[in-house]
Amino acid sequence: MTSPNGRPDTAALVHLQRAVQQAASVTMLLDPDGTIISASDAFTRLLGHPLEGVVGARLSRFAKHSMEL
């Protein structure tokens, strides 16, 4: 998120992160590389990981990979 002057809009990002964390459903905010910026409490409850252990990790770390075609 950027402000009109092209700088990161940190207030908007903080607001969005709070909304994601309070979502009733499994919700995440990811950067373009798939790194979790924020996750809902539902996501952390489902996986059994604290928010601190999820933020900064890549989403692929929590996905089950299948070899089935």
C-alpha positions in Angstrom: 0.0 0.0 0.0 1.3 3.3 -0.9 0.2 6.9 -0.2 -0.3 9.4 -3.0 3.4 10.5 -2.7 4.5 6.9 -3.4 5.7 6.2 0.1 4.4 3.2 2.1 1.1 4.0 3.8 1.9 2.4 7.2 -1.3 3.6 8.8 -3.4 1.9 6.2 -1.3 -1.3 6.4 -1.7 -1.4 10.2 -5.5 -1.0 9.8 -5.6 -3.8 7.2 -3.5 -6.1 9.4 -5.9 -5.5 12.3 -8.9 -6.3 10.1 -7.3 -9.5 8.9 -6.4 -10.6 12.4 -9.9 -10.2 13.6 -11.6 -12.0 10.7 -13.8 -14.9 11.7 -12.6 -17.0 8.8 -9.1 -18.1 7.8 -7.7 -15.0 6.3 -4.1 -13.9 5.4 -2.3 -11.0 4.0 0.6 -12.0 1.9 3.4 -10.2 0.2 4.2 -10.9 -3.5 6.6 -13.7 -2.6 4.0 -15.5 -0.5 5.3 -14.4 2.9 2.6 -14.0 5.5 2.4 -10.4 6.6 -0.7 -10.9 8.8 -3.1 -13.8 9.6 -6.4 -14.2 11.3 -6.8 -15.7 14.7 -8.8 -18.5 12.9 -5.7 -19.3 10.8 -3.5 -19.6 13.9 -6.1 -21.7 15.8 -6.5 -24.0 12.9 -2.8 -24.6 12.5 -2.0 -24.5 16.2 0.8 -21.9 15.7 1.0 -18.5 17.5 0.7 -15.4 15.3 4.4 -14.7 16.0 5.3 -18.1 14.5 3.3 -17.4 11.3 4.1 -13.8 10.4 7.2 -13.7 8.4 6.9 -17.3 7.2 6.1 -18.3 3.7 2.6 -19.7 3.2 4.1 -22.8 1.5 5.5 -23.8 4.9 1.9 -24.5 6.0 0.6 -26.2 2.9 0.5 -29.9 2.4 2.1 -30.8 -0.8 0.6 -33.7 -2.7 2.4 -35.9 -5.2 -0.9 -37.0 -6.8 -1.4 -36.0 -10.4 
